[in-house]
Amino acid sequence: MTELRHRILLHAYVTEKSMDEMERMNKLEFVVDQRATRRDVRRAIEELYQCKVAKVNTKIVRAGKIATVKLAKGYSAEDIGGRAGVF
């Protein structure tokens, strides 16, 4: 499963808007594999960063497939963003 998680989550997607959402709304954005479903993204985030995910939204943009992940209460997006390489 370790290889699968790393193939689903390609890297963190960092923009001014994503940084603002991380601080105000406890959300993170990741570029994910085109074939990944919301369930795949949720499972990969929860197993890789040992946190709970409240909601996953996906969108297709020029950069690829972007997953916006809202973390459950009690988990800090800034802490997990630091581990994900956002800073």
C-alpha positions in Angstrom: 0.0 0.0 0.0 2.9 2.4 0.6 3.7 2.6 -3.1 0.1 3.2 -4.0 -0.2 6.1 -1.6 2.9 7.8 -3.2 1.5 7.2 -6.7 -1.9 8.8 -5.8 -0.5 11.9 -4.1 2.0 13.4 -6.5 2.9 16.7 -4.6 1.4 19.6 -2.7 -0.3 22.3 -4.8 0.8 25.7 -3.4 -0.8 29.0 -4.5 -1.8 32.1 -2.6 -5.4 30.9 -2.5 -4.4 27.4 -1.1 -2.2 29.0 1.5 -5.1 31.2 2.6 -7.5 28.2 2.7 -4.9 26.3 4.8 -4.8 29.1 7.4 -8.5 30.0 7.5 -10.4 26.9 6.5 -8.1 24.0 7.5 -7.7 22.8 3.9 -4.8 21.4 1.8 -4.5 21.0 -1.9 -2.6 18.2 -3.7 -1.9 17.3 -7.3 -3.1 13.7 -7.6 -3.1 11.0 -10.2 -5.7 11.4 -12.9 -7.2 8.0 -12.1 -7.5 8.6 -8.4 -11.0 8.7 -6.9 -12.0 10.8 -3.9 -12.0 7.6 -1.8 -8.4 6.8 -2.9 -7.2 10.4 -2.0 -8.9 10.2 1.4 -7.3 6.8 2.2 -3.9 8.0 1.1 -4.0 11.2 3.1 -5.2 9.4 6.3 -2.6 6.7 6.1 0.3 8.8 5.0 -0.2 11.7 7.5 -2.1 9.9 10.3 -5.0 12.3 10.3 -8.8 12.3 9.6 -10.2 13.8 6.5 -13.7 15.5 6.6 -14.2 16.1 2.9 -12.4 15.7 -0.5 -13.2 17.8 -3.6 -11.5 17.3 -6.9 -11.1 19.4 -10.0 -9.3 19.1 -13.3 -7.0 22.0 -14.3 -4.2 22.6 -16.7 -1.7 21.4 -14.0 -3.6 18.1 -13.7 -6.1 16.8 -11.2 -6.2 18.8 -8.0 -7.7 17.4 -4.7 -8.8 19.9 -2.0 -8.8 18.1 1.3 -10.6 19.5 4.4 -9.2 18.0 7.6 -11.4 17.0 10.5 -11.5 19.1 13.7 -8.6 18.5 15.9 -6.1 18.2 13.0 -4.0 21.2 11.8 -3.6 21.8 8.0 -0.5 23.9 8.8 1.1 21.0 10.7 0.3 18.4 8.0 1.3 21.0 5.3 4.7 21.2 6.9 5.1 17.5 6.7 3.8 17.5 3.1 6.5 20.0 1.9 4.3 23.1 1.6 6.7 25.3 3.6 
